[in-house]
Amino acid sequence: MPGYALIRILFHQMLVYRKNFVFNLIYLFANFIFIIFFWECLFTFVEIDQWSIQDIGLYSIMVNLAASFIEIFFGLTQLPELILRGEFDYYLCKPGNVFFKLIYQNMNILYVLQGLILNGVMFIVYITVIPYSFTISEFIFSLLLLVEGVVIYELFMVTIIAFSFRLEKIEWLINSFWTISDLKQYPASLFNRTIQNILLVVLPISVMYYYPAAVLLGKVKMTGDLFLMIQSILFLMFILAYLSWTINKKKYTSNGG
């Protein structure tokens, strides 16, 4: 069972530096506690329609779970720096798909697993302590939205970072998007319709952060229209990423300029 053996190897690697492993888990848990503390303070002063502190707790866990999946694709964000240092040729010269090489050769699998394990355990404990009435089909649909949301998010990132083939500095653009993505801390339904549409299509954040939790909490119905909408966004982002990569890559020169 190669898959089982790989999991065992990765698990043992996580425990090689046990103190670092423990401190990372403490950091992830403390981050969740801080989010709950923030919302608890907010609920003290204002009333947030249709969202309880228990709902926010589940939402925060789903947000952290999505963030852990995003770490799998950390290598893609290294493309601008690799081009500036003239190291992108290394990935071009090696056999295989350049995207997969950027991902698995720059991925901190231990950090990813720590986040997935901790947030997965927290999710199980949370829904055990605070029972929710979602069905198995809603749970599966929620996970599908989360995974597709991560893919959509990364396709959007590829669309942006592909401009590093053409421009010397695009960190300001990437950092600007990361700053805007901090809106993930707030459920999209708290914003007006215009902002909700921007977070769904223009800056695809809601698919990954809002809808998975909203489906579980019964705030968004699991419908065929929602599924088709997400697939349409996924297709659109794939086309944009492909065109951006193909067109901008023609400007790449091996000297890193």
C-alpha positions, 0 to 999 in steps of 0.5 A, spaced: 500 500 500 504 505 497 499 511 499 499 508 506 506 507 506 507 514 504 502 517 510 506 513 515 513 516 512 510 523 512 507 522 519 514 520 522 517 526 518 512 531 522 515 528 529 522 528 527 522 535 530 517 534 535 517 541 539 517 545 532 511 540 530 507 542 537 509 549 537 506 549 530 499 546 532 499 551 538 500 557 533 494 554 529 490 553 535 491 560 538 489 563 531 482 560 531 482 562 539 483 569 537 478 569 531 473 567 536 475 572 541 475 577 536 468 575 534 465 575 541 467 582 542 464 584 536 457 580 538 458 584 544 457 591 541 453 589 535 448 584 532 450 580 526 443 578 522 443 571 521 450 569 524 451 566 531 457 566 535 457 558 534 456 559 526 462 564 526 466 558 530 464 553 524 466 558 519 473 560 522 474 552 522 472 552 515 476 558 513 483 555 516 481 548 513 481 552 506 488 556 508 491 549 509 489 547 502 492 553 499 499 552 502 499 546 498 500 551 492 505 555 495 510 554 490 506 557 485 507 564 488 515 563 488 515 564 480 516 572 480 522 571 485 525 565 481 524 569 474 528 575 477 534 570 480 534 567 473 532 560 477 526 558 473 530 555 467 531 549 472 524 548 472 523 548 464 529 544 463 527 538 467 522 533 464 515 534 467 509 539 467 512 546 470 506 547 474 507 540 478 514 541 479 513 548 482 508 545 487 511 539 489 519 542 489 517 548 494 511 545 498 512 544 506 508 538 506 509 537 514 506 544 515 500 542 510 499 536 514 499 539 520 494 544 518 489 539 515 490 535 521 489 540 526 483 543 523 480 537 521 480 534 528 477 541 530 471 540 525 470 534 528 470 536 535 466 542 534 460 539 530 460 534 536 460 539 541 455 543 537 451 539 533 449 541 526 443 538 522 447 538 515 446 531 511 451 527 508 450 530 501 451 537 504 457 535 507 460 532 501 457 538 497 461 543 502 467 539 501 467 539 493 466 547 494 472 548 498 476 544 494 474 547 487 474 554 491 481 552 492 483 551 485 479 557 483 483 561 487 490 558 485 488 559 478 486 566 479 493 567 482 496 564 476 493 569 472 496 574 476 503 571 477 504 570 470 505 577 469 512 576 472 514 574 465 513 581 463 514 585 469 520 585 473 516 587 479 509 584 481 509 583 488 505 590 489 499 586 485 500 580 489 500 583 496 494 587 494 490 581 493 493 578 499 490 584 503 484 584 500 483 577 501 483 578 508 476 579 507 475 572 508 475 573 516 468 576 514 462 572 511 460 574 505 453 575 506 455 581 511 456 585 505 452 588 500 450 585 493 455 588 489 461 586 494 458 579 494 459 579 487 466 582 487 468 576 492 465 571 488 467 572 481 472 578 480 476 576 486 474 569 487 474 568 495 467 566 497 467 560 493 473 557 497 471 561 504 464 562 504 460 557 501 462 551 504 461 553 511 454 557 508 452 550 506 453 546 512 450 552 516 443 552 512 444 559 510 445 557 502 441 551 499 445 546 495 442 547 488 443 545 481 444 552 480 449 553 485 453 548 482 453 550 475 455 557 477 461 554 481 463 550 475 462 556 470 467 560 475 472 554 475 471 554 467 472 562 466 478 562 471 481 556 467 481 560 461 484 566 464 489 563 467 491 559 461 491 565 456 495 569 461 500 564 462 501 563 455 501 570 452 505 572 458 510 567 458 512 569 450 516 575 454 520 570 458 528 570 457 532 566 460 536 571 463 531 572 468 529 579 465 
